[in-house]
Amino acid sequence: MRYEPLVKLPPELIASVEGGKARYVMGVDGGATKTLAAVLDLHERHIHIGHGGSSNPDSAGAQAATDALLSATDEALGRAGIGREELGAAVLAIAGTDTEAVAAHVRARAPSSWIVVNDVVGAWASATGAGPGVAAISGTGSNVFGVGGAGGLTRSWRAGGWGHVLGDEGSGYWLALQSIRAALSDRERSGPATALGDAVAAFFNTDSVEALAQLVYSKPLTKGEIAAFAVETARVARDGDAVALGLYERAADELGKQIEAVIRETRLGGQFPVGLIGSAFKAGALFVEPLAAVVHEAAPEASVAVVEIAPVGGCLLLAAKAAGRGGALEPSELKRALDETLAREGSFRD
């Protein structure tokens, strides 16, 4: 079997050539439910936002996904008062498995300076400031992506990201599903006692945990509806339930194995960031501490922390780099500007 990287960085995002004169760059975070575009004025440090619908080709199709992307980008450009030709570069990070199909549509309808990448690339840039390191995503689903190697950004690697049928280990969906399974095991007395059973019945408004089993198959419950229960898994764990606490240990082990693979394959060593992104990490120390322990077994000097900058911020960092203006943009400064803009917009992120 050939072991080639599943996701590669485009050459424009690897080079560190500086000296560009562009004033405007654009980043786009395209997801299954919404699309967020941001145009950054590098002179004034103003950010202009545009919104669109689903741009995940798996759920919307490549044509509809491209329409949503361009609707969001046109709104952001309009708010900035500029045309597409005034952008120094644009990086569009798209969720889904068929990024290339969307890229082909974008190339036919947008300037050649627009770069389409998988959304894990944008997450990695948010987590690392577009430098060597790893992004570990655990929201509804899970995914890990990192870049390293001799010379800085010479080798990329992705682990996970296979969806809830084939993967999503350590994700909110995984935690919720394992919680329901544990509750059913308690109900039939094949597993240890746990408070998760009562929590499951209350959360899904059923008379019993066995009634939920019927609902899962007859309704059926969606991936997102099941994943939402992970909030209750965290609550039960905080109350000291041994089974729920054990699930976070297992989640850390599962996701940690993928992080270890990325560290090994990218040849990262010494000090580098491992950024944690996604709603599952709202559980805080329950999840972060055991995950950090697993990571430190493979990389003792790695810095493991929850990422605070929105994913679209990583796309802006990459766009500035592609335009030869990477040195003009500090991640901390970008985070402040982006947070202020998103707060005014009433936007939110997972």
C-alpha positions as CSV (number, residue, x, y, z in Angstrom):
1,M,0.0,0.0,0.0
2,R,1.2,3.5,-0.8
3,Y,1.2,5.9,2.1
4,E,0.9,9.3,0.5
5,P,-0.5,12.4,2.3
6,L,-4.3,12.5,2.2
7,V,-4.3,16.3,2.2
8,K,-1.5,18.4,0.7
9,L,-0.7,22.1,1.1
10,P,-0.8,24.0,-2.3
11,P,2.7,25.4,-3.2
12,E,1.5,28.9,-2.7
13,L,0.9,28.2,1.0
14,I,4.3,26.6,1.6
15,A,6.6,29.4,0.2
16,S,7.5,32.2,2.6
17,V,8.2,34.9,0.1
18,E,7.6,38.3,1.5
19,G,7.4,41.8,-0.2
20,G,3.9,41.7,-1.5
21,K,2.0,45.0,-1.9
22,A,-1.6,43.7,-1.7
23,R,-3.9,45.6,0.6
24,Y,-6.8,43.1,0.7
25,V,-6.9,39.4,1.3
26,M,-9.9,37.1,1.9
27,G,-10.5,33.9,3.9
28,V,-13.5,31.7,3.7
29,D,-14.7,29.0,6.1
30,G,-17.1,26.7,4.3
31,G,-19.2,24.2,6.3
32,A,-22.1,21.9,6.1
33,T,-24.6,24.4,7.5
34,K,-23.1,27.8,6.7
35,T,-20.3,29.7,5.0
36,L,-18.4,32.6,6.4
37,A,-16.2,34.9,4.2
38,A,-14.0,37.6,5.6
39,V,-12.1,40.3,3.7
40,L,-9.2,41.9,5.6
41,D,-7.9,45.3,4.9
42,L,-4.2,44.9,5.8
43,H,-3.7,48.7,5.9
44,E,-6.6,49.6,8.2
45,R,-7.0,46.3,9.9
46,H,-10.7,46.3,9.2
47,I,-12.6,43.0,8.5
48,H,-15.7,42.8,6.3
49,I,-18.0,39.7,6.6
50,G,-20.2,37.8,4.2
51,H,-22.5,34.9,4.9
52,G,-23.7,32.0,2.8
53,G,-25.4,28.6,3.1
54,S,-23.9,25.1,3.0
55,S,-20.8,24.9,0.9
56,N,-20.1,21.2,1.8
57,P,-20.3,19.3,-1.6
58,D,-21.2,16.1,0.3
59,S,-24.5,17.6,1.4
60,A,-25.2,20.3,-1.1
61,G,-23.4,19.2,-4.3
62,A,-20.4,20.9,-5.9
63,Q,-22.5,23.4,-7.9
64,A,-24.7,24.5,-5.0
65,A,-21.6,24.6,-2.7
66,T,-19.8,26.9,-5.1
67,D,-22.9,29.1,-5.4
68,A,-22.9,29.5,-1.5
69,L,-19.2,30.3,-1.5
70,L,-19.5,33.0,-4.1
71,S,-22.6,34.4,-2.5
72,A,-20.7,34.8,0.8
73,T,-17.5,36.2,-0.9
74,D,-19.5,38.7,-3.0
75,E,-21.2,40.0,0.1
76,A,-17.9,40.4,2.0
77,L,-16.3,42.1,-1.1
78,G,-19.3,44.4,-1.4
79,R,-19.1,45.4,2.3
80,A,-15.4,46.1,1.7
81,G,-16.2,48.2,-1.3
82,I,-13.8,46.4,-3.6
83,G,-13.9,44.0,-6.6
84,R,-12.4,40.5,-6.9
85,E,-9.5,41.8,-8.8
86,E,-8.3,43.9,-5.9
87,L,-7.6,40.9,-3.7
88,G,-4.0,39.9,-3.3
89,A,-5.1,36.3,-2.5
90,A,-8.0,34.3,-1.2
91,V,-8.1,31.0,0.6
92,L,-11.3,29.0,0.7
93,A,-11.4,26.2,3.2
94,I,-14.2,23.8,2.4
95,A,-15.6,20.9,4.4
96,G,-16.3,17.6,2.8
97,T,-14.5,14.8,0.9
98,D,-14.6,16.2,-2.6
99,T,-12.7,19.5,-2.3
100,E,-11.4,19.2,-5.9
101,A,-14.9,19.2,-7.4
102,V,-15.6,22.6,-5.7
103,A,-12.1,23.8,-6.7
104,A,-12.9,23.1,-10.4
105,H,-16.1,25.2,-10.2
106,V,-14.3,28.0,-8.4
107,R,-11.5,28.1,-11.0
108,A,-14.1,28.5,-13.7
109,R,-15.9,31.4,-12.0
110,A,-13.3,33.2,-9.9
111,P,-9.7,34.6,-10.2
112,S,-6.8,32.2,-10.4
113,S,-5.4,33.7,-7.2
114,W,-8.2,32.0,-5.2
115,I,-7.0,28.9,-3.5
116,V,-9.4,26.1,-2.5
117,V,-8.3,23.7,0.3
118,N,-9.9,21.2,2.6
119,D,-11.2,22.7,5.9
120,V,-8.6,20.9,7.9
121,V,-6.0,23.2,6.3
122,G,-7.8,26.3,7.6
123,A,-8.1,24.7,11.0
124,W,-4.4,23.9,11.1
125,A,-3.5,27.5,10.2
126,S,-5.7,28.7,13.0
127,A,-4.1,26.3,15.5
128,T,-0.5,27.0,14.5
129,G,-0.4,30.5,13.0
130,A,0.3,28.7,9.7
131,G,3.5,27.2,11.0
132,P,4.7,23.7,11.9
133,G,2.3,22.0,14.2
134,V,-1.0,20.0,14.5
135,A,-4.7,20.8,14.6
136,A,-6.9,18.3,16.3
137,I,-10.6,18.8,15.5
138,S,-13.3,17.4,17.7
139,G,-16.8,18.8,17.1
140,T,-19.7,16.8,15.8
141,G,-17.0,14.8,13.9
142,S,-13.2,14.5,14.4
143,N,-10.1,15.1,12.2
144,V,-6.4,15.7,12.7
145,F,-4.0,17.5,10.4
146,G,-0.5,18.7,10.8
147,V,2.5,20.1,8.8
148,G,6.2,19.8,9.6
149,G,9.4,18.2,8.3
150,A,12.9,19.5,7.7
151,G,12.7,23.1,6.5
152,G,9.4,23.9,8.2
153,L,6.5,23.0,6.0
154,T,7.7,20.2,3.8
155,R,5.4,17.4,4.8
156,S,1.7,17.3,5.7
157,W,-0.4,14.5,7.1
158,R,-4.1,13.9,7.9
159,A,-5.5,11.2,10.2
160,G,-9.2,10.6,10.8
161,G,-11.9,12.5,9.1
162,W,-13.7,9.4,7.8
163,G,-17.1,10.3,9.0
164,H,-19.4,8.8,11.7
165,V,-19.8,5.4,10.0
166,L,-16.1,4.7,9.5
167,G,-14.5,6.9,12.1
168,D,-15.1,10.2,14.0
169,E,-13.3,8.7,17.0
170,G,-13.1,11.0,20.0
171,S,-15.7,13.4,18.6
172,G,-18.9,14.7,20.1
173,Y,-20.8,12.2,18.1
174,W,-18.5,9.4,19.3
175,L,-18.8,10.5,23.0
176,A,-22.6,10.7,22.7
177,L,-23.0,7.3,21.0
178,Q,-20.7,5.6,23.5
179,S,-22.8,7.2,26.3
180,I,-26.0,5.8,24.9
181,R,-24.4,2.4,24.5
182,A,-23.1,2.5,28.1
183,A,-26.6,3.5,29.3
184,L,-28.1,0.5,27.4
185,S,-25.5,-1.8,28.9
186,D,-26.5,-0.6,32.4
187,R,-30.2,-1.1,31.6
188,E,-29.6,-4.7,30.6
189,R,-27.2,-5.3,33.4
190,S,-24.3,-6.3,31.1
191,G,-22.3,-3.2,32.0
192,P,-21.6,-1.1,35.0
193,A,-24.1,1.2,36.6
194,T,-24.1,4.8,35.3
195,A,-26.2,8.0,35.6
196,L,-26.0,8.3,31.8
197,G,-29.3,6.3,31.4
198,D,-31.4,8.9,33.3
199,A,-29.6,11.6,31.5
200,V,-30.3,10.1,28.1
201,A,-34.0,9.7,28.8
202,A,-34.3,13.2,30.0
203,F,-32.3,14.8,27.2
204,F,-34.2,13.0,24.4
205,N,-37.5,13.3,26.2
206,T,-38.3,9.6,26.3
207,D,-39.7,7.5,29.1
208,S,-36.6,5.3,29.3
209,V,-33.3,4.6,27.7
210,E,-34.8,1.6,25.8
211,A,-37.4,3.9,24.3
212,L,-34.5,6.0,22.9
213,A,-33.2,2.8,21.2
214,Q,-36.5,2.6,19.3
215,L,-36.3,6.3,18.4
216,V,-32.8,6.0,17.0
217,Y,-33.9,3.5,14.4
218,S,-37.5,4.6,13.7
219,K,-37.0,8.4,13.4
220,P,-34.1,8.1,12.8
221,L,-32.0,10.5,14.9
222,T,-29.4,12.4,12.8
223,K,-25.7,12.6,13.6
224,G,-26.1,16.1,14.9
225,E,-29.0,15.2,17.2
226,I,-27.0,12.4,18.7
227,A,-23.8,14.4,19.0
228,A,-25.7,17.1,21.0
229,F,-25.9,14.7,23.9
230,A,-22.1,15.1,24.5
231,V,-22.9,18.1,26.6
232,E,-24.7,15.9,29.0
233,T,-21.9,13.3,29.0
234,A,-19.6,16.1,30.2
235,R,-22.1,17.1,32.9
236,V,-22.4,13.5,34.2
237,A,-18.7,13.1,34.2
238,R,-18.2,16.3,36.2
239,D,-20.6,14.9,38.8
240,G,-18.1,12.0,39.2
241,D,-19.8,9.2,37.2
242,A,-17.1,6.6,36.6
243,V,-18.5,5.5,33.3
244,A,-18.7,9.0,31.8
245,L,-15.2,9.8,33.1
246,G,-14.0,6.6,31.4
247,L,-15.5,7.7,28.1
248,Y,-13.3,10.8,28.1
249,E,-10.3,8.7,28.8
250,R,-11.2,6.5,25.9
251,A,-11.9,9.5,23.6
252,A,-8.5,11.0,24.5
253,D,-6.8,7.7,23.7
254,E,-8.6,7.4,20.3
255,L,-8.0,11.0,19.2
256,G,-4.5,10.8,20.7
257,K,-3.5,7.9,18.5
258,Q,-4.4,10.0,15.4
259,I,-2.4,13.0,16.7
260,E,0.6,10.7,17.3
261,A,0.4,9.4,13.7
262,V,0.4,13.0,12.4
263,I,3.3,13.9,14.6
264,R,5.3,10.9,13.4
265,E,4.5,11.3,9.7
266,T,5.2,15.0,9.7
267,R,8.5,14.4,11.6
268,L,7.6,17.1,14.1
269,G,9.9,17.3,17.1
270,G,10.9,19.6,19.9
271,Q,8.5,22.5,20.7
272,F,5.4,22.9,18.5
273,P,1.7,23.6,19.0
274,V,-1.1,21.0,19.1
275,G,-4.2,23.2,18.8
276,L,-7.6,21.7,19.9
277,I,-10.6,22.9,17.9
278,G,-14.3,22.1,18.3
279,S,-17.2,21.9,20.6
280,A,-16.2,18.7,22.3
281,F,-13.3,20.6,24.0
282,K,-15.8,22.7,25.8
283,A,-15.7,19.8,28.3
284,G,-12.5,21.5,29.4
285,A,-10.1,19.5,31.6
286,L,-12.2,16.4,31.4
287,F,-11.0,16.0,27.8
288,V,-8.0,18.3,27.4
289,E,-5.9,16.8,30.3
290,P,-6.1,13.1,29.3
291,L,-5.5,14.1,25.7
292,A,-2.5,16.2,26.5
293,A,-1.1,13.3,28.5
294,V,-1.4,11.0,25.5
295,V,0.2,13.6,23.2
296,H,3.1,14.2,25.6
297,E,4.0,10.5,25.5
298,A,4.9,11.0,21.8
299,A,6.0,14.6,22.0
300,P,7.0,15.7,25.5
301,E,7.7,19.4,24.5
302,A,4.5,19.9,22.5
303,S,2.2,22.7,23.7
304,V,-1.4,21.4,23.8
305,A,-4.1,24.0,24.2
306,V,-7.6,24.9,23.0
307,V,-7.6,27.2,20.0
308,E,-9.3,30.6,20.5
309,I,-9.2,32.0,16.9
310,A,-12.1,31.3,14.5
311,P,-11.3,28.9,11.6
312,V,-11.8,31.7,9.1
313,G,-8.9,33.5,10.8
314,G,-6.6,30.7,9.7
315,C,-7.7,31.2,6.1
316,L,-6.9,34.9,6.4
317,L,-3.4,34.0,7.7
318,L,-2.9,31.7,4.7
319,A,-4.2,34.3,2.3
320,A,-1.8,36.9,3.6
321,K,1.1,34.4,3.3
322,A,0.0,33.6,-0.3
323,A,0.0,37.3,-1.1
324,G,3.5,37.8,0.3
325,R,2.1,39.7,3.3
326,G,2.4,37.0,6.0
327,G,4.8,39.1,8.1
328,A,2.2,41.9,8.2
329,L,-0.3,40.0,10.2
330,E,0.2,38.8,13.8
331,P,-2.3,36.0,14.9
332,S,-3.1,37.7,18.2
333,E,-3.9,41.0,16.4
334,L,-6.0,39.1,13.9
335,K,-7.9,37.3,16.6
336,R,-8.9,40.6,18.3
337,A,-10.1,42.2,15.1
338,L,-12.0,39.0,14.1
339,D,-13.6,38.6,17.5
340,E,-14.8,42.2,17.5
341,T,-16.2,41.9,14.0
342,L,-18.0,38.6,14.6
343,A,-19.4,39.9,17.9
344,R,-20.9,42.9,16.0
345,E,-22.2,40.5,13.3
346,G,-23.8,38.2,15.8
347,S,-21.9,35.3,14.2
348,F,-21.0,32.2,16.1
349,R,-18.8,29.2,15.6
350,D,-18.8,25.6,16.8
